[in-house]
Every structure is written in structure tokens, then in C-alpha cells.
Amino acid sequence: MNTKFKYLYFVILLILFNGVAFSQTPFRFVSDAKKQTVSFKLINNLIVFPIEVNNKKLNFILDSGVGTTILFNIQKKDSVKLRNVKQVKLKGLGSEEPVDAILSTNNKFKIKNIVSANQKLYVVFNDFFNLSSKLGTTIHGIIGYNLLKDFLIKINYGSKKITFYNPIKNSFKGCSKCTEFNLEFYKLKPYINAGVKINENKPKISEVKLLIDSGGSDAVWLFENTHPDIKSPTNYFDDYLGEGLSGSIKGKRSKIEALILGNYELKKPTVSFPDSISIVHALQFKERNGSLGGDVLKRFTVYFDYKKSKLYLKKNSAFKDPFRYNMSGIELAYNGKLIVKESSVNVYHIGSKSTSEKKFITDVSYKYSFKPSYIIHRVIKGSPASEAGILPGDILIKINGKYSYDLKLEEIVEKFYQKQGSIITVVVERNGIDYLFKFKLKSRLK
């Protein structure tokens, strides 16, 4: 599956809770196995995989950009029993307003052959990030440092597998053809030194410090005025970048000449410049200049070794793929299920096959099934979809001649990342009436 989804940058960073420190038992292997491999789904450049929490299987995003574990989409049907709870306030990217949450300790986490019997987590009562509807699959939470710190971990974006190496067995044999990087930690989050070529007319490489953020679907974020060379771009358009714990994140979307990671040079990556209000908490680390997200990481096999403060990168087959962004201006979201009536035709032969006269009976049967429905959640002003007349709240019925309910959310969104000039036709329902719209994907960057 093509995973060129970079439109939404899901950030859940910088949890600021000044409470009592709780000790946690490390994750460990429950057998003498040398390693444990877990399959994951790569959705919108985000790693989604199951973890059992107090014997209940939940879907988590592996987010190296968070220092704490958070649950935020727990429904009655999930029935997770939480232990030792107390109310707290959390802050994060977005507005200044804190949100109500619950702190729970002494929870049991299990990933196949890996367990921890005493884990701390925060529970946010609402899905502020709206991740489940935007990714088309149920997401219950995020986990980062608490899991990454206990193992050397290999993330193979190509095969969509995570391998945890047992530290007791010391089974990791090294990574051939890898480039090694030193990691610096601040509030349990890993940072890397990198280089950027910002101006095409100037070959200068500017050194920057970036958060390694597997929970961000964009390629790169840069923070304006945190470096002499990082200034407001002249070639950009205003865009919605995603959701933080404390609200929506907006900013400027642009491109730079290159991103330099050791011996690797990635050409023309997309870059987002979030507005200063949204990142006020991120700027507490004065040396930070931005973030490195999933649209870069997916081009490598990634090895995290938190114990030795090391990162290893080995380029994969996606390394030279062009950096693209959603040129339609449509942000699509899951809208529940609808009942669809489907027909099937069966033809039966009757009579003797030896005679020249043959009779057939045609039988038409119908069945009803539940199918996914999708809604236009947001339309970026000035985009091709906006200029065509598509509005937020429109229900997507067809896209390029196919019924939307026969497609997965990521399959639809993928169409918005095609080459410039690609034609998109959609049928939407608005106030009970179907409307047909047609537009061409158009780059808003020169």
C-alpha cells in the first residue's frame, strides 16, 4: 500500500504534569527468547499496533515524541479497568487551555512475549485529536518513551514489523550499511542534529536540532526564529497541520531544498512552519528547531537504542520517493456506517444437457450490509476543492467513479496525493441532494 499521507500531523507532545513521580517496572521478556517481532499498520505515516492493557487489547500509536503514555478514546465497550486513579490537568500543543485527565498507576501492559506489571498512564476523556475518524481505524492511545527505553528496537517500515531485542540475550548483531547518530534527551524525548538547505539559491547547510517524532505524519517541522536561517518562507500556503492536546495547529506549508541526515540527503522535503501560539510549550527546550516526522522515517529501517543514546538509519526502497502533500485541500473523516443494499444475479440451467433445447432461470437476490461512510471534515481555503464548491459537511458518495463505501479511508486520501494535474471527480450528498464536482490537483507551491 502506498503511504504518501502527509496532510495531518498528529502531535501529542509536552505533557506538563507537576505531580508526584511514580516508579514503573520496565518492560521485559517473560521467556528466554532473543527477540520479539510485532506487525503494525502504517496509516498516514503512523505506526499503529496492539497492546494489551489490563488484559484488554487496544490500538496504540508508537510515538517517540511523547514521554508519557496516554489513552484518549476509551468507550464503554472497551471496558478497561484502571487502577489507582486521580484527577490531573494536562497541557500540550495547541491553545493554552489545559484539559482534564486521569492519572492511573500500577497497570499491566503486554505485547505478546513482553510485559510490564506496573505502568503509569494518563486518560483523556475525549478524543481531542479525532484520530480514529481521520485514520479510519480505532485508535485508543499513544506510547513512547516508556516502551522504547527498555529495548533496542528495530522498525522496518518496508515490512511493517517492529522487532524488540532481548537485552539479557544481547542478540543484536549490529546494522550493516547503517548510519549512526547520537541522541540527546530532553524531558524523555529524543533529539538529533541534522542539516537543512533552506534556500535553493544558497548551498549553505544550516545545522538544526530536531525532535525524532514517529507520532508525526509530516516530513519536517521547522520553528521560525529559533535559528538565524529559519525565517518565514516566501513560497508557502496557509494550512491546517493537525491537532494537539490543547487544540488545532495551523501554520505554513512549504518546501526546502534538502534535509541532511549524516551521509543521507533527501531532496525537496515538504516542511511545515507551525504558528508560534501552537508551539509555545515545544519551545521550552530552547535548542530545539523543529521535528523530524514519519514521512522521513518511513524511508529508512530505523533502530532506536535509548540505553546507549543511539539512533541507526538504513535507507530502504522508499528513500527516493518524491515528497508530496494533499493538493486537493480536502480533509476527510470517517462518518460511521450506513446500510447498503447490494444485489447479486445467479443463473441456473435446467433440463437435459444432451438436448438442443436449454432453459435458464435467473435469480436475483439482495443483501444488506454495513459499509463505511466518509464526510468532508475540512476544506482548505483557496484549494482546488474549495474553488470547485465542495463544503465541510458534505458526505462523500463517489470518487473517480467508485463508491466511497467500497474503499478504505487511506485509499481515498491517497488519490489526493497524486501528481499535479490529476483529475478528481466526486459526488457528494448535501442536504439530501447529490452534487457532482470535478477539479484538478494543483500545487500551491511554486
C-alpha positions in Angstrom: 0.0 0.0 0.0 1.2 3.4 -0.9 1.7 5.5 2.2 2.1 9.0 0.9 -0.1 10.6 3.5 1.4 13.8 5.0 -1.6 16.1 5.4 -2.3 15.6 9.0 0.4 16.0 11.5 -0.8 14.3 14.7 1.1 15.7 17.7 0.5 14.8 21.3 3.6 16.3 22.9 4.9 18.0 26.0 2.7 16.7 28.8 3.2 19.1 31.7 2.1 17.5 34.9 3.9 18.6 38.1 2.8 15.9 40.4 4.4 13.0 42.3 6.9 10.9 40.5 5.8 7.3 40.2 8.2 4.4 39.7 7.4 2.0 37.0 8.7 -1.5 36.3 10.5 -1.9 33.0 9.1 -3.9 30.1 10.8 -7.3 30.0 10.7 -10.6 28.2 8.8 -13.4 30.0 10.8 -16.1 28.3 14.4 -16.6 27.2 13.5 -15.6 23.6 16.2 -13.5 21.9 13.7 -11.2 20.2 10.0 -10.5 19.7 8.6 -9.3 16.4 5.2 -7.5 16.1 3.4 -6.5 13.0 2.0 -3.0 12.6 -0.2 -1.0 10.3 1.3 2.1 8.7 -1.6 4.6 8.4 -0.8 8.2 7.4 2.8 7.5 8.2 1.9 6.5 11.7 2.8 3.2 13.4 -0.4 1.5 14.8 -0.1 -1.7 16.7 -2.0 -3.6 19.5 -1.1 -3.6 23.2 -3.0 -5.4 26.0 -3.8 -3.0 28.9 -5.1 -4.9 31.9 -6.0 -7.8 29.7 -7.8 -5.6 27.1 -6.4 -5.3 23.6 -6.1 -1.7 22.5 -4.6 0.1 19.4 -1.7 2.4 20.1 0.4 4.7 18.1 4.2 4.3 18.7 5.2 7.9 19.2 8.8 8.7 20.1 7.8 12.3 20.6 6.0 11.6 23.9 7.4 10.9 27.3 4.2 9.5 28.8 1.5 7.0 27.8 -1.9 8.4 27.1 -5.3 6.9 26.5 -7.9 9.1 24.8 -10.6 7.1 23.1 -11.9 4.7 25.7 -15.6 3.7 25.2 -17.8 1.5 27.4 -17.3 -1.4 25.1 -13.5 -1.3 25.7 -14.0 -2.0 29.4 -10.5 -1.2 30.6 -10.1 -1.5 34.3 -7.9 1.3 35.5 -6.1 1.2 38.9 -5.1 3.9 41.4 -6.7 6.8 39.7 -6.5 10.6 40.4 -7.6 13.7 38.5 -4.9 15.9 36.9 -4.5 18.7 34.3 -2.6 18.3 31.1 -1.2 20.8 28.5 0.2 20.3 25.1 0.5 21.7 21.6 -2.4 24.0 20.6 -4.0 26.6 22.7 -3.1 27.5 26.3 -6.1 25.7 27.9 -5.3 22.6 29.9 -7.6 19.6 29.7 -8.9 17.3 32.4 -7.4 13.9 32.7 -7.0 10.9 35.0 -3.6 9.6 36.1 -3.6 5.8 36.7 -0.8 3.7 38.0 0.0 0.0 38.5 -1.4 -1.1 35.1 -0.3 -4.2 33.3 0.9 -3.9 29.7 1.5 -6.9 27.4 2.9 -7.2 23.9 3.0 -10.8 23.1 6.1 -12.1 25.0 6.8 -8.7 26.5 5.2 -7.4 29.7 5.3 -4.7 32.4 3.2 -5.1 35.5 3.4 -1.5 36.8 2.8 1.1 34.1 1.6 4.7 34.5 -0.8 6.2 32.0 -3.0 9.3 31.6 -6.5 9.1 30.4 -8.1 12.0 28.5 -11.9 11.7 28.4 -12.4 12.8 24.8 -10.7 12.0 21.6 -9.5 15.7 21.2 -7.3 14.6 18.3 -10.1 12.9 16.4 -7.6 10.4 15.3 -9.9 7.4 14.9 -12.2 9.2 12.4 -9.3 10.7 10.5 -7.3 7.5 10.2 -10.3 5.3 9.6 -9.5 2.8 12.4 -10.0 2.9 16.1 -7.0 4.4 18.0 -7.1 4.2 21.8 -3.8 5.9 22.7 -0.1 6.6 22.3 3.0 5.2 23.8 6.6 6.3 23.5 9.5 6.6 26.0 8.1 4.1 28.5 8.4 1.3 25.9 11.3 2.5 23.8 13.7 2.9 26.8 13.8 -0.8 27.7 15.0 -2.4 24.4 16.9 -1.9 21.3 14.1 -1.7 18.8 14.1 -2.1 15.0 11.3 -0.5 13.0 11.1 -2.0 9.5 8.8 0.4 7.6 9.0 -1.7 4.5 7.8 -5.0 6.0 5.7 -3.2 8.7 7.3 -5.0 11.6 8.8 -3.9 14.9 11.5 -6.1 16.5 12.3 -5.9 20.2 15.7 -7.4 21.1 16.0 -9.0 24.5 18.8 -7.0 26.3 19.6 -10.0 28.5 20.4 -12.2 25.5 22.3 -9.4 23.8 21.1 -10.7 20.5 21.5 -7.6 18.3 24.4 -8.2 15.8 24.7 -4.7 14.5 23.4 -3.0 11.5 25.4 -3.1 8.3 25.2 -0.1 6.0 23.6 1.9 8.7 24.5 5.5 9.6 24.9 6.1 13.4 23.6 9.1 15.2 23.8 10.3 18.8 20.6 11.0 20.6 20.1 13.8 23.1 17.2 13.6 25.5 15.1 16.4 27.0 12.1 15.5 29.1 12.3 11.9 27.9 12.2 12.8 24.2 15.0 12.1 21.7 16.6 14.8 19.6 19.0 14.6 16.7 21.4 17.0 15.0 20.6 17.4 11.3 21.2 19.9 8.5 18.8 21.7 6.2 19.3 23.5 2.9 16.6 26.1 3.1 17.3 28.4 0.1 17.8 27.0 -3.4 20.0 30.0 -4.3 22.3 29.4 -1.3 24.0 26.0 -1.0 24.6 26.6 2.8 23.8 23.8 5.2 22.2 25.1 8.4 22.7 22.9 11.5 19.4 22.2 13.4 18.3 20.1 16.3 15.1 18.2 15.6 12.8 16.0 17.7 12.6 12.5 16.4 8.9 12.1 16.2 7.4 8.9 14.9 4.0 10.2 16.0 4.1 13.0 13.4 3.0 12.2 9.9 4.7 15.2 8.2 8.2 15.1 7.0 9.7 18.1 8.8 8.6 20.9 11.0 10.7 24.0 11.5 10.2 26.6 14.1 10.6 30.2 12.9 13.1 32.5 14.6 14.7 29.6 16.5 17.7 29.8 14.2 19.2 32.7 12.1 18.3 30.8 8.9 14.8 29.7 9.8 12.6 32.5 8.8 9.1 32.8 7.4 9.2 31.2 3.9 8.2 33.3 0.9 6.8 30.2 -1.0 4.1 28.8 1.1 0.4 28.5 1.7 -1.6 28.5 5.0 -2.7 25.1 6.1 -4.2 23.1 8.9 -1.4 21.0 10.3 -3.3 18.8 12.8 -4.4 18.5 16.4 -2.5 18.9 19.6 -3.6 18.1 23.1 -4.8 21.6 23.6 -6.3 22.5 20.2 -5.9 22.8 16.5 -2.5 23.5 15.0 -2.2 25.8 12.0 0.8 27.1 10.1 2.5 27.5 6.7 3.3 24.6 4.4 6.3 24.9 2.1 9.3 23.0 0.8 13.0 23.4 1.3 15.9 22.3 -0.9 17.2 19.4 1.2 17.3 17.6 4.5 20.7 16.3 5.6 20.9 13.3 7.9 24.6 12.2 8.2 25.5 10.9 4.7 21.9 10.9 3.5 20.5 13.9 1.6 16.7 13.9 1.0 15.7 16.3 -1.8 12.8 18.8 -1.7 11.1 17.6 1.5 7.8 19.2 2.5 8.2 21.4 5.6 5.6 22.9 7.9 6.1 26.1 9.9 3.6 26.0 12.8 2.3 29.3 14.2 4.1 30.5 17.3 1.0 30.2 19.5 0.6 26.5 18.8 4.2 25.6 19.8 4.7 27.7 22.9 5.2 24.6 25.0 7.5 23.0 22.5 9.8 26.0 22.7 10.6 25.3 26.4 13.6 23.4 25.0 15.5 26.4 23.8 17.9 24.5 21.5 15.1 22.8 19.5 14.5 24.0 15.9 11.7 21.6 14.9 10.7 18.0 14.4 11.5 15.0 12.1 8.4 13.0 11.3 7.1 9.8 9.8 7.3 10.9 6.2 11.1 10.9 6.6 11.4 8.0 9.0 9.4 5.7 6.7 12.2 6.0 4.1 14.5 4.1 6.4 14.8 1.0 8.6 15.1 2.7 12.0 16.9 1.4 15.1 16.3 3.0 18.4 18.8 2.3 21.2 17.8 4.5 24.1 20.1 2.8 26.6 23.2 3.9 24.5 21.5 7.1 23.3 21.9 5.9 19.7 19.9 6.0 16.5 20.7 4.0 13.4 19.2 4.6 9.9 19.4 2.4 6.9 17.7 3.7 3.7 15.0 1.5 2.1 13.3 1.3 -1.3 11.2 4.4 -0.4 14.2 6.6 0.1 13.9 8.4 -3.3 10.2 8.7 -3.4 9.1 12.3 -4.0 7.7 14.2 -1.1 4.1 15.0 -1.8 1.2 16.6 0.1 -2.5 16.7 -0.2 -3.2 19.0 -3.1 -7.0 18.7 -3.0 -7.5 20.8 0.1 -9.9 18.1 1.5 -9.6 16.7 5.0 -11.7 13.6 5.0 -13.0 11.8 8.1 -14.8 8.6 9.0 -18.5 9.2 9.5 -19.9 6.0 10.9 -21.6 3.2 9.0 -24.5 3.2 6.6 -26.7 0.3 5.3 -26.1 -0.5 1.7 -28.4 -2.7 -0.4 -26.5 -5.0 -2.8 -27.8 -7.3 -5.5 -26.4 -10.5 -6.9 -27.6 -12.4 -10.0 -27.5 -16.2 -10.3 -28.2 -18.1 -13.5 -29.4 -21.7 -13.2 -29.5 -24.2 -16.1 -32.4 -26.7 -16.2 -33.2 -29.6 -18.5 -31.0 -32.2 -20.1 -27.6 -31.2 -21.3 -27.9 -33.7 -24.2 -30.9 -31.9 -25.8 -30.5 -28.9 -28.1 -33.2 -27.0 -26.1 -31.7 -25.4 -22.9 -33.6 -23.4 -20.3 -32.2 -21.0 -17.8 -33.6 -19.4 -14.7 -32.3 -16.1 -13.5 -32.5 -15.5 -9.8 -31.8 -12.0 -8.3 -31.1 -11.9 -4.6 -30.4 -8.9 -2.3 -28.5 -8.4 0.8 -28.0 -5.6 3.2 -24.6 -4.8 4.7 -23.0 -2.1 6.8 -20.4 0.0 4.9 -18.2 2.9 6.0 -19.3 6.5 5.3 -17.0 9.4 5.0 -17.5 13.1 5.5 -15.7 16.2 4.3 -14.4 17.4 7.6 -12.5 20.5 6.5 -11.8 22.3 3.2 -8.7 24.5 3.0 -9.5 28.0 1.7 -8.1 28.6 -1.8 -7.6 24.9 -2.6 -8.9 23.2 -5.7 -11.7 21.6 -3.8 -12.7 24.9 -2.2 -12.7 26.6 -5.6 -14.8 23.8 -7.1 -17.5 24.4 -4.4 -17.0 21.5 -2.1 -18.1 22.3 1.5 -17.4 21.0 5.0 -20.2 18.6 6.0 -20.6 17.2 2.5 -21.0 13.4 2.6 -18.7 11.6 0.0 -20.7 9.2 -2.2 -18.3 8.6 -5.1 -14.8 9.4 -6.1 -13.5 8.9 -9.6 -16.5 6.7 -10.4 -16.2 4.4 -7.4 -18.5 4.3 -4.4 -16.7 5.6 -1.4 -18.1 2.8 0.8 -16.1 0.2 -1.2 -12.8 2.0 -0.4 -10.8 2.4 2.8 -10.1 5.9 4.1 -6.4 5.7 3.2 -7.3 4.5 -0.3 -9.4 7.7 -0.9 -6.9 10.1 0.7 -4.1 8.5 -1.5 -5.9 9.9 -4.5 -5.3 13.5 -3.2 -1.5 12.9 -3.3 -1.2 12.1 -7.0 0.7 14.2 -9.5 -0.2 17.7 -10.2 -2.9 17.9 -12.9 -4.6 14.6 -11.9 -8.4 15.0 -12.3 -10.6 14.2 -9.3 -14.4 13.8 -9.7 -16.5 13.4 -6.6 -20.2 13.0 -5.9 -21.3 14.4 -2.5 -24.6 14.5 -0.7 -25.6 17.8 0.7 -29.0 18.3 2.4 -30.3 15.1 0.8 -29.3 16.1 -2.8 -26.3 14.7 -4.7 -23.9 17.1 -6.4 -21.1 16.3 -8.9 -17.8 18.2 -8.6 -14.7 18.0 -10.7 -11.3 19.6 -10.1 -7.6 19.2 -10.9 -4.9 18.7 -8.3 -2.8 21.8 -8.3 0.4 22.5 -6.3 0.2 25.7 -4.3 3.9 25.8 -4.0 6.0 27.3 -6.8 
